[in-house]
Amino acid sequence: MGIVVQKFGGSSLDGPKKIKNVARRVIECSKAGNQVVTVVSALGDTTDKLIELGTQVAECQSRREMDMLLSTGEQVSIALLAMAIKDMGYEVISLTGAQAGILTDKTHTKAKIIEINPERLSKELDEGKIVITAGFQGITNDNEITTLGRGGSDITAVAISAALRADVCEIFTDVEGVYTTDPRMIPEARKLAVVTYDEMLELASLGAGVLQPRSVEFAKIHNVILHVRSSFNHRDGTIVREDRYMDNNCQMEKDVVVTGVAYDLNTARIGLFDVPDRPGVAHGIFTALSRENINVDMIVQGAMRNGRNDISFTAASEDIEKVLEIMKPLTETIGISKITCDRDVSKVSIVGAGMITNPGVAAAMFEALAEEEINIHMISTSEIKVSCIINKGETERAVASIHKKFNLDKTDQYFLGRIK
């Protein structure tokens, strides 16, 4: 008997019919001889509606009270799913994040899991029950309810898998797995059988919405095997694990250069002009942002002139008002002449472990963009990714051109990712 942790998102639970469908999927896994823990998100767009309600009653929201509000969404889900499973004749119990032993730090709305005490989970499983657990939430040492931020249910499922040493963590979504790019944008996108943790981490952090980046990082650290699959059919999805080449059948995929193309519309570019070129200035700017838990992505510093530089960086669109608020007083204290903000941009990226040993990948990406007469505003690279900031309106053309350039629509694994 193995331990299987499952996660179902809000789209899989949107209404009584879908809740019953999930109940049957959970029961199937239990009947196959597994001990099952199922982590669920709030129903449908409940979280968005709760956020909107909060903004309607208070112009300036307390983060603590927002966590108290948002955590109710998952509590509704676990109760309804447990009721459906119980009605089908199976022993089941629902647990909030606190009851499941999920301990977090004290950062409201963006808390991080410190540890999980699996004692209650193990006890309920040993008693033969299916356990339904609220995702996205936990509790602090001083009994304050916290939430984990967007995609927090993925993190909950992976963390519980690590704590229970589960055989697999199944992430059920409304798509069939991880694709070479967004199939809703590019119909030729192809489902990938296996993706490495590093590739998935890059794809997730660069805009691929299938998995939350922190959940992939957690899986990599604790060696949790992920299976991303559809909640609406029984076909195999995409396995996320340490090594793509764990069997001889995958040897030809070593020729893969680029695994996928990701894009992120939720980004904005900030420009700081005439920043004094002296030690400690950049530290002051980005420390001020980090104190407010604002993640900065791409950073570019221009050439020095007259003892001053221009610095550009990107951040998530929802954080931009806060970024501008933080930057405003720095114009006087540091001596920045001007701050600009461009919200009409997107980030397009290629990812692939094969990029490490294959020269010319970035050049091929730039060629694909040039062929579409798409201008590049910023560039950043790592061993397995290249990202470009472009005009938002050109995103679809950019993704399609890059996807075609690297043959990502081809089914022949040996030629997959070979540059045209």
Secondary structure, 3 states (H helix, E strand, C coil): CCEEEEEECHHHHCCHHHHHHHHHHHHHHHHCCCEEEEEECCCCCHHHHHHHHHHHHCCCCCHHHHHHHHHHHHHHHHHHHHHHHHHCCCCEEEECCCCCCEEECCCCCCCCEEEECCHHHHHHHHCCCEEEEECCEEECCCCCEEECCCCHHHHHHHHHHHHHCCCEEEEEECCCCCECCCCCCCCCCCECCEEEHHHHHHHHHCCCCCCCHHHHHHHHHHCCCEEEEECCCCCCCEEEECCCCCCHHHHHHHHCCCCEEEEECCEEEEEEEEEECCCCHHHHHHHHHHHCCCCEEEEEECCCECCEEEEEEEEEHHHHHHHHHHHHHHHHHCCCCEEEEECCEEEEEEECHHHHHCCCHHHHHHHHHHHCCCCCCEEEEECCEEEEEEEHHHHHHHHHHHHHHCCCCCCCCCCCCCCC
